[in-house]
């Protein structure tokens, strides 16, 4: 006998797809696996650079240089070969008297001096450019190439004279060189060969204000960066940051590539497993609703894709990404107990793959958690901007906390503050996309449920006009399911709407139903002359009519499910019993069955029971706690006997809570009153 291969549950197929996408998105380079903080000891072994890398300037240093570039002017000089040749030729023609033998040595020293360059002693005067002349740097154009040099690398004319005397004195200490050079006019022959160019000074100043070098120096391969136990100072942290940036950018994966792929696979699997169990432990009924299940996975993937893309292309952009909006996308269709853990899983890629992942994770976790709580109170019009302000304030506080523990590093804090503000405002701007998701995945958002629960909408007004008794019944059922739903932790907004629309089909034939007989005497005669089967058929039809009206008005599937399941597969007991009492064939009992389905969710069970209890309570003669107890217990027991709850995801605890709340609710509705005494004349 062949062994059958077990089938993979359908719930795992979308997870496999998510897993494959995550593996494809994972980084393909090695990750810098050192964590460090300024002011703390380096906890690892001595770190030696594996390659040459530039030391990157901090944003604070770059900003200081940008500000300084506008006030400090670097003078521009042209190197003149003609002047150099003329000076050498002039010195060679001088008469040094009995010291003419020194002429070759003097020329050699002058060649060395003029090779570096000689500028005039006077200060550079700026014509059009505002600012201070740099005392440390100059530009020298030589052979059509301009290079920035330290001012100390060239000579002023007076410095050249002193250097010439000092250099010659080493070889000729017995000669009074200063007197010789004055008498033979050597000093007078020394003139600048670096000629100041005012126009190029202005041009280079304008361009240098727009460009600041991002590097501060270089660290060579095999050079020590930090020793074990050494305190990570600001300078060491800057070198480590530069090494980390270069490592993540260009350093290849040293181990076999299969290990990197295996690591990515394990991390992707870990994320998917955590996501699965978050759903399983909080609301596993999501697995049975493919639209909601697919939507939840798409939100997770969207958050993950955004994280990976920004981390690779613009890491600083992560501060302006409105991650709390993903919590709102989830909150629109799921309960808070599911939203928070799934939102945390959406943030895990920040923690795993981003350089400042801990900071970003905590910042968005706190701001998102606060948003989940406040958004329910701040959803209307301008209040959404109040919610954005709260997001901004919370995120900024967390960011400030990290900056304070990071040795008070607040460099360019205003840039990050602006980015966080943009992200908070983007939460408001991007939230309307939830209505697009609502259409794409055929879901019902909390906002739409609130709109549908408004009794002033045209469809409910039509029900109130055509079947006023039915409308009042729906209102009473709505209040009952609200109370029961809160006690059993059900989806109260969905329950309220389901209660309002469950009997929508009765307005197609309102006289058929006794609750509409009060204002229309003809309704009491509707069933006269009809057989029990004919009457039952008319009553049963209201389920089909309700579904037709729901289709016509494009009501969501979740609401149509309440119409289809509020009677389940039961029968109109009054007419069935009458049929059987009159000698009807029990085999025909199936003809009295509603054309519906058994409830599958806790909310559908609650509506079914509340609908029956509200209708039955109208026939009560005795209003005592015992009577309410018998009524509720009898209805629930009858539904259970008919097998109406056998497909529903509801626990015994929920059923007991529902019964207890219904008994209490009925006592509150049918409470007694103190009779008012009549006034005697």
C-alpha positions, 0 to 999 in steps of 0.5 A, a space after each residue: 500500500 503506497 504511503 500518502 504524502 502529507 499535504 502542506 496546509 494552505 496557510 503555509 504557502 503564502 509564508 513560503 512566498 514571503 520567505 523567498 522574497 526575504 531571502 532575495 532581499 537580504 544583503 549580499 555583503 558581510 556585515 560589520 559585527 562590532 558594537 561600540 559606544 563613545 566613552 566605553 572600553 573596546 570589548 573585542 580583540 585589538 582591531 587592525 585595518 584589513 585595507 586602506 580607508 579614508 577617515 570620513 569627517 563628521 557632519 559637525 566637521 563638514 558643517 563647520 568647514 562649510 561655514 568657514 569656507 565662506 569667510 576664509 579666502 585661500 590666495 591663488 598664485 601662479 608659479 613663474 619659471 621666467 622669474 626663477 630663470 631671471 633670478 638665477 641668471 642675475 645672481 650668476 652675473 653678480 661680482 662677489 669679489 674674492 668670494 666668487 667661488 661661492 657663486 655655484 653654491 649660492 645658485 644651488 641653494 637658490 634653485 632649491 628655494 625657488 623650486 618650492 616657491 617664493 611669495 612677497 612679504 606683503 599681505 594679500 589685499 582682496 578687491 571684490 571678495 569678502 573674507 579673511 585671507 588664509 594664513 595656512 593654505 595657498 593655491 599654486 598653479 604649476 604646469 597648468 595644474 593648481 594644487 593646494 599647499 600649506 603656507 609653511 611649504 613656501 618662502 616669503 622673500 625675507 624667509 628666503 634670504 634668511 634660509 639662504 644665509 643659514 644654508 650657506 653658513 653650514 658650509 662656510 661658517 667663517 664667511 660673513 654671508 649677510 654682509 657679502 650678500 648686501 654688498 654684492 646685491 644678492 638680496 636685491 636679486 631675490 624677488 617672488 616667483 609665485 605671482 598672486 592672481 586676484 581673479 583666480 583667487 575670487 573664482 576658486 573661493 566661489 567654487 571652494 565654498 560649494 565643495 568640502 572634502 569629505 575626508 580627513 586623512 587615511 588609515 593604511 592596511 595593517 595599521 592598528 585602529 583600536 586596542 582591546 580595553 582602550 576607551 573609545 574616544 570621539 577620534 577613535 569612534 570617528 575612525 571606527 565609523 569610517 572603517 565600518 562604512 568602507 567595510 560595508 561598502 566594498 569589503 568582500 565576503 571572506 568566507 565561502 559565499 554559501 555561508 552568507 546565503 545560509 545565514 540570510 536563509 536562517 534570518 529570513 526563516 526566523 522572521 517568518 516563524 516569528 510572524 507566524 506565531 504572532 498570528 497563531 497566538 493572537 488571532 489564528 482565525 486570520 489564517 482562514 480569511 485569505 483576504 485579511 491574511 494576504 493583506 497582513 503579509 503584504 504590509 509586513 513585506 512592504 515594511 521590510 522592502 522599505 527598510 532594505 531599500 533605504 538601508 542600501 540607498 539612503 540610510 539617513 532617510 530611515 529617520 523620515 520614513 513613517 513606520 507608524 503608518 504600518 501600525 495604522 494599516 494593520 489597525 484598520 482591519 485587525 484588533 490591537 492584540 494582533 497589531 502590536 506583535 505583528 508591527 514589532 516583527 515589521 520593525 525587526 529588519 531595522 534592528 538586524 540590518 541597519 547600522 543604528 538599528 537599535 535606535 531606529 527600532 526603539 524610536 519607531 516601536 515607542 511612537 508606533 505603540 503610542 499611535 495604536 492607542 491614540 489613533 482611535 481618539 484622533 481620526 477625524 479631520 484636523 485631529 489627525 495632525 494632533 496624532 502626527 504631532 504626538 508621533 513627532 514628540 515621542 520619536 524626538 524624545 527617544 532620539 534625544 535620549 539616545 543622543 544623550 547617552 551617546 556622550 551628548 553627541 547632538 551634531 546636526 540635531 536639527 537635520 534629524 529633527 526635521 527628518 523625524 517631523 517629515 516622517 510624522 507628517 507623512 503618516 497623515 499623508 499616507 494613511 488614506 492608502 488604507 482605503 485603496 488597500 480596502 478595495 484591493 483586498 476586499 476588506 472592511 476598515 474600522 472607518 468604513 464600519 463607523 460610516 455604515 453604522 450611521 443610521 442616517 445613511 440612505 439604506 438604513 433610512 429606507 429600512 426604517 421607512 419601509 419596515 419600522 418595526 424591523 429597524 427598531 428590532 435591529 437597533 435593539 440587537 445592535 445594543 445587545 451585541 455591543 454589550 456582549 461583544 465587549 464582554 467576550 472581546 469580539 469585534 464590536 464595530 463589525 458586530 454593530 454593523 452586522 446587527 443593523 443590516 442582518 434583517 435588511 431583506 425584510 423591507 422587501 416584504 415587511 407585512 410578512 413580519 409581526 414586528 411591523 404589524 403595529 402601525 399597519 393592521 393589514 400585517 396581522 392578516 398577512 398569513 391568513 389563508 396561507 399554509 404553514 409552508 407558504 408562510 414559512 417560505 415568505 419568511 425564509 425569503 428575507 435571507 435571500 432578499 437581504 443578500 440581493 440588496 447587499 449585492 445591489 448596494 455593494 456591501 462588504 462580504 463580512 456584512 453579507 456573512 451576517 445576513 447569511 448566518 444569523 438564522 444559520 440552517 434552522 427553521 421558522 419554529 412557529 410554522 414548522 410546529 404548526 405544520 407538524 401539529 396539523 399532520 404534516 409529513 416530517 420528511 418535508 421539514 427540510 422545506 422549512 429550512 433557512 437558505 443560510 449557512 452555519 456561523 463560523 466566527 464568534 461574532 456571527 454566533 453572538 449575532 445569531 443568539 442576540 437576534 433570537 433573544 431579542 425576538 423571544 423577549 418580546 413574548 415574555 410574560 414574566 420578568 424575573 431573573 429566573 425567567 431571563 435565565 430560562 430564556 437565554 439558556 433555552 435559546 443557546 441550548 436549542 442552537 447547540 442541539 441543532 448543531 448551529 455552533 459546530 463550525 464556529 470558532 468560539 470557546 465554551 468560556 465565550 458562550 458562558 460569558 455571552 449567556 451571562 451578559 445577555 441575562 444581565 442585559 435583559 434585566 436592565 432593559 425590562 427593569 421595573 419602575 416605581 409607580 407615580 402616585 396621583 395627586 389628590 385635589 
